[in-house]
């Protein structure tokens, strides 16, 4: 007697790019006849798509793997994929005997594909695999894999490889298949899309082509030197004036040690120029605190920048020394206690800025895309990383609606008819 279809449980850690990879893995598993389950104890196959960007992410990945190993039923297989598997494959397999298979990006996840299975498995290209139907009115779309930059702190190129851009036709076919109202374009170095195969500036026509198919286009992870006038024009033309700029710091000397471009003055000039054109443009960035050689003057320069820039959203992260990176060879390590103090100061400062910028919206009318009953987003909020707009529960998911902001609660807004 048949026991029915086999079930899989898929856990995704890390960034939106990993979410796209997981979507494509899920599509492959469903095509093979498997059914998803939210209960790891009911799964025949458990897959953990890991993150290895910094030490905190690696520890979360290992903790998740061990917790799922404890939760699985007898006979279920546990497969680890993603960045941790790619970067530490052999080491991970040896140190975690609970895991049945450690599979890099190019290896398909399939039942029976355990470490002891013997036969090598054919490679598959996650970047261009089909995806299952979207379950939300928005979706991430990865346009390229890998990165050609050599930022001092980042190990991603060592295990993701050089940039490899998809064709416009493949991307647009995926957008059409997803049938969503908002597409969020992602890549390790989004604005460099197409440069690896000679299509310099290809990100602009890509944004324009996607914008013809959906109501909203949002771009995540823009390197500041690539924010050209043409790209700014293309972003503003989509009606989603949201700029996620990968700044990392503002001290010119420290940026050079990071092998990065720019300065606080250059960044402020660019932000001001965009706000002059579109006052309601939203800005997000991330900054590394405690990079080797960061002085009190460097930190003060970053604090002053945050005060002047008045960004809508900011993330601050302690420096994580990554094996094999340029930063790992540098002197001038910052004492951990001082890093924590600097992080606390910056976080408190930005929390206040974000709260005030949200409070300034009270009484205004905004256009929201309803993600789930009672929750929506305007152009100012990227999915999953920013605040949300709380709405009456009777507005249908997928609707785009004009509402009036009634209150601000921290990073969230409350809105209703009006």
Secondary structure, DSSP 4 states (H G I P E B T S, - for coil): ------EEEEEE-SSHHHHHHHHHHHHHHHHTT-EE-S-GGG-SEEEEEE--SSHHHHHHHHHHHHHHHHHSPTT-EEEEEEHHHHHSHHHHHHH-TT-SEE--TTB---TT--GGG-SPPPB--GGG---PPPSSSEEEEE-EES-----TT--HHHHH-S-EEPPHHHHHHHHHHH--SEEEEE-TTGGGTTGGGT-TTHHHHHHHHHHTTSSEEEE--EEGGG--HHHHHHHHHTT--EEEEEEE---HHHHHHTT----HHHHHHHHHHHHHH-TT-EEEEEEEES-TT--HHHHHHHHHHHHHH--SEEEEEE----TTSGGGG---PPPHHHHHHHHHHHHHHHHHHHHHHHHTTTT-EEEEEEEETTEEE-TT--TTTS--EE--TTSPTT-EEEEEEEEEETTEEEEE--
